[in-house]
Amino acid sequence: MSFVRVPTRLSFLSLLVVLSASTLRVNSQSCRNAPGDAGFPTDDAWSALNASISGRLTAAVPSGQFCRDRGGCTDAEWSSATFRAGIPGAMDYYYGVNPPEVCVHNSTTCGQGNVPLYAILATTAEDVQAGIAFAEAYNLRVAIKASGHDASGRSTARDSLLISTHLFQNISFHDDFQVGNNSMGTAVTVGSGVFLNNLYRAAKDQGKILVGGGAATVVAAGGYIQGGGHSPLSPLLGLAADNVLQFTIVTADSEVVTADETQNSDLFWALRGGGAGSWGVILSATFRTYPTFNGTHAITLINTSGSNATSTMADIMRLHAEHIFDMDDLRIGQYFFVFPNATSGFELTLTLNTYFPNVTEAVATAAIQPFLDDAVASGGRITSQSVEEMNINDILAGEDDAVGANLVMGSRLFPEDVYRNSPAVIGEMYTKLFERGDLADSPLFVGQVAANTHIDSAVTPKWRTSKTHMMVVNAWADDAEPSEVQAQTELFQKTQLPIFEEVIGTDGGAYSNEADLTELNFQTTFYGPNYDRLSEIKRKYDPSDRFIVEGGVGSERWDRDGFCMVV
């Protein structure tokens, strides 16, 4: 069924009258309603919902089918996060859907897979309220999509109703934002569809900067902030969750709620680090802003090649661990990762993406040189280096993100003490990973993240003692056999996590936005000592578990699809 804009509009209140008269409210059911179930909405019910939101209900289709239906998509479109964000059923990554149902680029046949059945392309709070009320009345699975950047698939769900916030593009700056009777200084309120690159550009026009991620198309007021939100500016200014002042959100009872330190403060606490997709549909969030400044961005590539490529790279990573505190006084942010390059024999490349706030090009070049000298002495070869000083907003505001891969990831937060006391152990860990063919990706933090221990939020305390957030990514080709996909999705828990645990122990924490959602004890791994309190808040604001995602608060009561209760 597809829908077109209709000339008449039922009000949200009128829709509630229709729904309240329905006998299909079945919260006691153990499973959500799916097509073919007696309680699934009729065509007339879907049409009534569509009319109530001015025709903004649409059939959601997989991205491959979307491309096929329009006569094809170019390779550039297929790999563009900006392009995918405007397609209701498209996500940025594929993370283990059943291969026969995968709808890949240039597919001739497509199954729906775990793509929602219908999507509300919301433009108002009323649209969101209507969608949630409809899902509650008909006991439907709900998915929430801001940009679709989530690499763990929490913004999509099989047989669900998707609420898209992509069209919430409002940006408002404040000279003196008030929370209750308290002045919070300068701030920006941003809709839950605004990409970070557009937000950075708008902030530059105001002479401001805010704490946000390094990916161009991540939405600041979406899953990013709910997970905690790391940033190239985190060593200087803290996590994004440390810098948010207020949320406007539609909760499971279809009410528009303001959450900050003075009202609904428990929900405000949970929204800052308590996990994406578990609390409601965010309409907007308000972030603290700072005066903008110049910084220096350094990108360095170091190669190793030949029969000793892996052992040499592992030694370079040991050296990196030894030098990791060299630039702490400069409050740098650094994202570093190793990847293979097989264009001219086997090579490994270490990429260092380093952000120097309030630092000149000359100072930045001198600061990074000691590690580079040691890396070259160890057998590495610097193949590319760029160092450029410019406005920090321009450094962060990328044009787009390359997406479309099939992948899953796993991660752990690595304590500062490990790097300070046992850098050689870090090198040994890389040796084991490289010998297996595994590659690692890691942002570097501490600084203000550690200093913000006084902030009371749902951010796991493991963040406050960590030096890096270490990730491994496991990927597969479009034509991979089901057995290969299954093996890749199990790789982190079976083989890579034990290597991590040899270094940090078995009680490590992880950043839930970039993690393996099949963690056996996700409650502790993602949320630490905060889980019991988060569970109480979940029961208060979402007693029917309308917002369930894998690895999210309350998900232990549901199957992996969030569709049927298991306890």
N, C-alpha and C positions, 0 to 999 in steps of 0.2 A: 504494500500500500504506500502511495506517496501522497503528499499533501501540498496544496497551493494556498496562497494567501486568500483569505475570505473577507468579504466586505463588512460582515457584521462581527461584533466582538462581544462575547460573554465576559462579564467582569469576573475577577478572581472570586469574589464573594458568591456570584451566581454559580460558578463551578463548584464551590464548596457545598452549596445547597444540593446540587445534583449528586455529589459524592456522598453527602450525609444520608441521602435517601437510598443509597445503594446497600444491598445486603451482602456485598462482597468483601467487607472488611474482615480479614481473616488473620489477624496477628498471631493467633495461636497455631497457625500452620507451621510445620517444621521446615518447609521449603518455600521459596518464593514462587510466584506463579510464572509459568512459561507458556508459550503458544501450545494449544491443545488442552491446557488445564481448564477446568470449569470456571475458575475465578479469573482467568486472563481477560483483559478488557476486550469488549466487542468493537467492531469497526465504528459503531455509533459513539462509543465512549471515547475512542481515540479522536474522532472528529469533533466531539464536544471540547476536548482538551485543546485541540488545534485552534478552534474558534476562540477560545478564551485567551489565547496568547497571540492573536492576530496572525495566524497562519505560520507561526515560527516552529512548528513541529515538522521534522523531515525524516525520511527513512535514512538510516545510517548504513553505509556500505564500506567494505574494505577498500583500502587505498588502491589496490590493484584493479578492482572492479571500477572504481571511480575513473581511473585512467583509461580503462578499456571503453567505458561508456562515453567518454569525451573524445575518443579517437586516438588515445595514447598520451603518454607523458614523456617528456625528454628525460635523459639521465640527470640533467641538472635539476629538473623539477622533482624527480623521484628522491633525490638526496638532499632536498632543501627542507629544513625545519619550518621556514616561513611559509612555504607552499603547503606543507602538510597541516599546519595549524588551522587553516581555513577549511579543511575537509573534515566533517564531523566524525567519520569513522576511522580516520587515519591516526596512527601513533608514530612516534619518531623511531621506535625500535621494535623488533620482534624478539620475544623472550621465552619461547618454548611452546607456542601453540601447536596443536596436533598437525604434523606436516601435511597430511592429505587435505587439510582445510586451509592451508596458507595460501594467500592470494598475493603472489609476488609480482614484481614488475614484468609487464607483458604477458601475464597469465591469460590463458584462453578460457579457463574455468575457475570459478571462485566459490568457496564456501563462506558462510558468514563467520565461522570460527568464533572467536571471543569478542567480535565487534558488536556493540549494542544494536538492538533492533531499530530504535528510534532515538532521535536527538532533538532536544529543545535548544534552539539557537537564541538564548536569552538576551534581551536588551534591557530589561527592567527587573527590579526586585519582584514585582508581581508575577513575571514569567517563571522565575525560580520557585516562588511560593506555590504556584499552580502545579508545577512539575512534582514537587515534593508531596503535596497533598494528594495528587493523583497516584503516585507510587505508594503512598501509605494506604490509600483506600483500596487499591487493587493488589497490595502486597507484592510489589515489583522490586526487583533488584535495581539499584541506582548506581550509576557511575558519574564521576565529575571530571570534566576535562577543562583545564585552563589553556595549556599549549600542547599537551601530549608528549612533553619531553621526558616524562617519567620512564626510566629504563627498566622498571620492574613491572610495568603493566597495570599499575593501580588506577589508571585513568580510563580503563575500558573493562567491560565485563559481558560475558555471554548472556543473551536473552534479557538485556537490561534496558532501562531508560536512561539515556545520557543527558546530563545537563551541561551544556557548553557555556563557559563565561568568556569566550574569545572576544565577544563584541563589547565587553565592559572596558572601554578605552579611555576613561576619564583620568585626568591628572590635574591636581590642584595643589598649589604651594601655599604655605602658611608662614607668616612672619612670626607669629607667636601662638602656637597650637596649645589649646587648653584641654586638660584632662581633669574634669571636676573643677576645682578652684586652683589647680596647679598649672603654672606656665611651664611648658615643655620645650620652649624655644622654637627654632625653625623646623619645619617638617613638610612632608609631601604626602598627600592622600592619592592613592593610585588604584585604579580598577583592576579586577582580577583577570584581565585579558591583555594587559600592557606588557610587551616585551621589555626586557632590561635594556636593550640597546636604545629603544625609543625613550625610555625613562632617563637614561644617562644623558642623552642629547637634550631633553627638556630641562634637566637639572642644570646642565652647563649654561643654558640661556639665562638661568636665574642665579648663576654664580655659586651653585651648590653641587654637592656630591652626597651619595648615600651608600650604605653597605649593601652590595648585591653581588651576584655571581659573575663568573667570567664567561658564561655562555650567552650568546646574543639573544636567543629566543626563549630563554627561561622567563616565566612570569613571576615577578617579585611577590605578588599577593596570592600565590597558589600553593602547591605542595612544597615549593622551595622553602618558604618561611615556616611552614608547619613542621618540617623536618629539622629545622634549626638554621640552615642556610650558611654554608661556608663561602668565603669571598677572598679574592686577592688582597683585600683591605682588612681582613680579619685580624692579623697581627697588630695592626694599628688601631682598629676601631671595634673589634669584637665580631661575633657572629651576627647575621641579620636578625636573628631572634632576640639578640641583646638590644636591638635598636628599633624595634617596632613598638608603637605607642597605643595603637587602637585597631580593632577590627570591626567591620560591619558584616554580619553573617546571617544566613537563613538556616535555622536549626530544624531538627526533624519534625517539630510541631508546626512548621511553615511560618514561624514568626521571624521577623527581621529584628536582630538583636545587635546591640552595640556592646563590645567587650573591651574593657580596659582595666586599669588599676582601681577604678572607682565604681564600676558597674559590671556585673557578671564577671567578677575578677577570677573566679575559678576557671571559667571557660577561657579567659585571657591567658591564664597560666598554662592551660593545656595546649592552646593553639601555638605556643612558642616552644616547639620541640617535641610535642606529643604525638607527632606522626601525621602524614598526609592522608586526606580522604576520610577521616574518622569523625569529624565534628560538625559538618554541615557544608554549605556552599558559601564560600567567602565572596562577598560582593566587592569589598575594597579593604585596604589596609593603609595605615598611616605610619610612615617611617621618619625617624629623626634624620635631619640633614645637617651637613657640615659645610663650611666654606670650601670651595673647590681649590685645587692646588696643582702644581706641576709635579710630575714624577718621571721616572725613567723605566722603560720597558726593555729588558734584555732577553733575547732568544738565542740560545746556544745549542748546537748539535755536535755531539761527540760520538764518533764511530769506533767500533772494534771489528776486526775482520779476520778471516782465515781460521785455522784449526784451533787457535787460542781465543777466539772471539768471546765465548761465554765466560771463560775464566778471567780474561782481562776485564770484561765489563763488570763481573762480580767484584773484582778488586777495586774498580773505579767507584762502585756503589759503597764499598767499605770506606773509601776515602771521602765520599760525599757525606757519609754518616759522621766521620771525624770532623768535617768542616761545617757541619750543619748549624753550629752555633755562631759561626764567624760573623754573621750579619744581623744578629738579633737586635743590636742597638739601633739598626736602621729600620726595624719593623718591616722587613721585607715579607712579601708573600711569594711563594714559589710553587709551581706545579711541574713536577718532573715525571717522566715516564720513559720506558724502554720499549722499543718495537723492532721487529726484524726488517731487513732490507735485502732482498734477494736479487736485486737487479744486476749485480756484478759479483757473483759469488756470495757466500753467506756473510752477512754483516748484522751487527746490532747497533742501534742508534739510541743514545740517551738524549732526550730533549729537555732542556732546562728553560722554563718559561717564568722569568723572574720579574716581579713588580717592586720597584723602589719608590715609596711615597716620599715626596719632599726631598728628593735626592737628585743631584745633577748627574749628567752623563759621565763626567770625569770621575766622580766619587763612586758611582755604580760600577764602572769598569775596573777601578782599582780594587773594589771590595770583592768582586767575584774572581779576581785573577789568581789568588793562592790555590783555590781548588782546581782551576783549569791547569795551572802549572803542574800540580801533582798528577792530574788525570793524564796529561801528555807524557809525563815521566813514567807512568805505569803502562804505557802502550796505547793510550787512546789517541785519536786524531780528530782535531776540531775541523769539521767540514763546513760549518756555517756559523756566523756570529753577527748579530745586529744589536746595536744599543742606541736607543733613541729617546730623547727627552721631549715631553709634550704634556699637554693638559691631561689629567688623570681620567676625565670623562671620555676623552678621545681614545685613550689607551684601552678602556674597558668596552667601548661601544662597537663591537664587531658587527659585520654586515649580516651574517647568517651562520647557521650551524649545519655541518654535514652529518646527515642521519641516514636511516634506512637499513642499518645492519641488523643481523640476527645475533643477539648476544644475551648473556646473563653475567652478573658480576658478584663478587664476594669481597668483603672488606673487614678491616679491624682498625681501631684507633690505637696507634703505637705510642706508649708512654714516653715522655721526655727523659725519664730516668734511664731507659734502655739505651738511648743514644748517648747520654752523658757517661754512663758507666761501662757500656759493652758495645761500642761501635763495631768491633770485630765480629760479633754475633750477627749483626745486620748483614755484613758481607757474606757470612756463611749461609744465611737465609737466601740471599740472592743466588748464590752458587747452586743451591738445591732447586730453586725455581727455574733458573736458566737451564740446568741440566735436564729438567723435565720438559723444557720448551715453553714454560710459563713466563709471562711478561707482566710487569707491575707498573702501576700508575699511582702517583701519590701527590696530594697537596701538602704543603708545609705550613705549620701554623704556630701556635702558642702566642706570646705577646699578650695583647689585650684579651684574647680568649681566656687565658689562664687568670688574668687579673679580674675578670668579671664574675668571680665566684660569688660575689655578694648579690647578684641578680637572681631572684627567686622565679624560676621558670621550669618547664618540663624538660629542658635540655639535659641529656644524660650527663652526670658529673664526670664521666670519662673524658668528655671534651676538654675539661678544665686542666687536665694533667697530661694531655697528649701533645706530642710534637708533630706527628704526621697522621694522615688518614690514608692507609695503604689499601689499594684495590688491586684485584686481578680481574681481567675480563676474559670470558670464554665465549668464543664465537663459532659460527658454522655457516656454510654456504647455503644458498637458496635450495640447491638440489640435494642437500644432506638427507641420508636415510633416517627414519625415526629412531633407530638405535643409536646413531651418532648424536642426534639432538639430545636424547635422554642422557647419554654419557656426558655431554658438555654441561648439562644443567646440574649434574651430580658432582662435577669435578671439584668444586670448591670445598664442599663438606667432606668429601672422601680423601682428598690428597693435598690440597693447597692449605686449607685451614690448619691441619696438623703441623705444617711447616711454620706457619705464623705462630702457632701456640708453643712451639719449641723456644720462641724468643720472648713472647709476652705472657705466657701462661694460658690457662683455660678459662679465665674469668674476664676476658677482654670485652670491650664494648665496640659497637659499630654505628656508623651514621646511616640511619634507616633509608635515606633517599638514594644511597648508592651502596647497596648491600644485597646479600642473598636472603630473600624473603622466606626461604625454607628453613631458616635457623631453627634448631630443635627447641631452643629456649629463647625465642625472640623477645619475650617479655623482659628478660634481664639484659640481653645483648643490646637491644635498641633503647630501652627506657630505664634500665638500672633500678635504683630504689624508688623511682617515681611511679611504677606500674600500678600499685594498689590505689594510689590517689587518682591516677588517670582513669582507672576502672570505675571508681565512684562517680567521677564527673561524667563519664560516658553514660552510666545508668541514669543520671539526672537529665542530661540533655538529649539523649537518644535511647530511650528505654526499649524501643523495638529493634534496635540495631539496624536502622535503615542505612547507615553509612558504614559499611564493612569493606575493608581491603585486606589483602593478604599481608600478614605481619603487622597489622594495625591493632589498636586497642579493641578488645572484644572478639578478635578473629579466632581465638582458640575455641569459641563456641560454634564455629561454622567450618564447612569444608573449604578446600583451597579456592574454590570458585566463589565463595561467599554466598552460595545459593541454598544450601540445606544445613540445618543445625545438626551438630554431632553430639552435643551434650545438652 
